[in-house]
Amino acid sequence: MLSKEDEEKINQIIDRYRDDSGPLISILQEVQTTFGYLPKDALFHLSRRLKIPESKIWGVVTFYSQFYLEPRGRNTIKVCLGTACHVKGSDKILDKLRKILGIKEGQTTKDLKFSLETVRCLGTCFLAPVMMINNDYYGRLTPDRVEHIVNQYR
């Protein structure tokens, strides 16, 4: 259940887009920025306020990979699984991260410090294997370097 304060935050976001046509994605993006993810109660509130069926909102949220329905970690780690990275051992990098963090891809650590994701390409094949933490790229990785790098974000 949303608090009155959270409802008011969402209402202010909706009001900013009142004159826009088709503002749902922009509103969802801003709600996610506010809360760090899209709480289910926030989606129900949006449905009522915007007079959009819940099914349409859920369809948008589940279609776009940018939206998250669960709290995310403060730091997002993306491991490239593209061809160049795969050939150079990205599977070993991913295994090391799973062990260090105690989570699988698509999950977030209990302390909400890290979320682990895999991607098909980070566009830095010449640095393979590559991972990205937030907006920082790390290339020519070895499993031994991974733990040192992650510890810088703890």
N, C-alpha and C positions, 0 to 999 in steps of 0.2 A: 504494500500500500504506500502510495506517495504521501510525503508530508505536505502540508500547506505551502511550505517554503519551496519545495521542489516543484509543486504544481505551478506556483507563481513564476519560477524560473522558466518553465516550459511555456507558460502563457506569454511571457515577454518575448521569447523566441518566436512564437507563432505570430504575435503582433507585428514583429519586424518584417514579416513576409506577407502581410495582409494584402498588399496590392500586386504581388507577383502572381503570375499564372503558373500553375504546376509547381508549387514550392516544396513538395513533400521531401525530395532528396536533400535540399538545402536545410530544411528544418531538421531532418534526421541527423545530418552531419553536425549541426550545431548542438543538438541535444546530446549526441555522443561525445562531442568535445567537452560539454559541461559536466557530464557524469563519468566519462572515461569508457562508457559502453552504453548500450540501449537497454535500460531496465524494462522488463515486460510491462510493469504498471505505467511507465511513461508512454509506451506504445498504445496502451488502452486509452490513456488520457488524450493522446493525439487523435485517435480515432473519433472520440466523442467531440472534441473541440473543432476538428477539421471536417467533421461529418463525412469521413472516409471509412468504408468498411474495414474492419480489422484484417480481413483476409487480404485486402489490397496492400495494407501496410506491411503485413508479414511477408507477402510476396516480394515486395521491394527489398526488405531487409535481408531476406534469405537469398535473393538473387545476387546482390552485390557483395563481393568479398570484403569490401571496406567496412562493413558494419559488423559489430560484435554484440552478441546477446549475453555475454558473460564478462565480468570484470577482467581487464587486461593488466599485464604487468607494467611497471614503470618503464622497463626497458624491453624492447622487442628485438629478438634475435631472429634473423632470417638467414637460412642456410641455402645456398644455391645448389640445385640438383641438376643443372643443365649439363649438356654433354661434356664440355671441357672440364667442368668441376667434377663430374662423375668419374671421368677417366683419371683425374688427378687425385681422387680419394675423398670426395665430399662425404661418402657414406661413413668413413672413419671419423670425420669431424662431427657429423650428426650423432654418431654413437657416443662420442666423448661428451657432447653437450647433454644428451639424455642422461648420462651417468652423473655428470657434475650437478645438473639442475634437478634431477629426480623426476623429470616429466618427459612426456612424448610431444611430438609436434602437434600443434593445435591446443596445447595446454598452457596453463599459467601456474607458476609456483605459488604455494600457499601463502607466502609472505607478500605476494603481488609485486615482487621485484622484477621477474622475468616472464615473458611469453616467448614460446618457441614456435617458429613457422618454417616451412620449406617453400621455396619458390623455384620456378623453372629457369629463370635467368635474372641476374643482377646487372648484366651488360658489362661485366669486367672480366671477360674470359681470359685475358692475358695475365690475370692475377690468380687463376685457378689453383686450388679450390678457395672459394670466397665465402665469407659470411658478412652480414651487416648487423650492427647493433645500433638501433635508432637510425641516425644518419651517417654513422661512421662505417667505412668499409675496411675489412681486414682480409688481405690476400696472401697467397702462397702459404696457406696454413698447414700446420701439422697438428696432430692431436695434442702434443705437448704444449704448444703455444696457446691453445684454446683456453685452458684453465687460467693461465696468467691474464689473458685478455678479459675474460669474464669477471675475474676478481677485481678489475679496475672499476667495474660498475656496481659492485656490492655496497 
